Amino acid sequence: MRIRRSHSAVLALALGAGVLAGAAPALAATQTGAAVAVASWPTRDWYLQGPYQTLSECDVAFQDAAQNGQYTGVLYCHWFRGGGPYPAGFYYEVYIP
């Protein structure tokens, strides 16, 4: 008898993506010192802050947002290639539930 494994593989991928998406706010809030490259749109409740022309400008704004404590989570500066209403540039992301 032949066992079909494709359904279980698709289910595992879907469940894994759901678990990662749910854990993202907690993981991002606890990250320290790690640069994160994000090439896609921010997920629900994550908002791009920027654009900044240089990485150093973005880092200054990120440090200010991280220290003032008004956001649940803050994700490090990364290059966003642009799209939709956002021009290309450096952005950091904030989590607002």
Sequence and secondary structure as in RCSB ss.txt:
>XXXX:A:sequence
MRIRRSHSAVLALALGAGVLAGAAPALAATQTGAAVAVASWPTRDWYLQGPYQTLSECDVAFQDAAQNGQYTGVL
YCHWFRGGGPYPAGFYYEVYIP
>XXXX:A:secstr
     HHHHHHHHHHHHHHHHHHHHHHHHH  S      S   TTEEEEEEESSHHHHHHHHHHHHHH  SSEEE
EEEEE  BTTB SEEEEEEE  
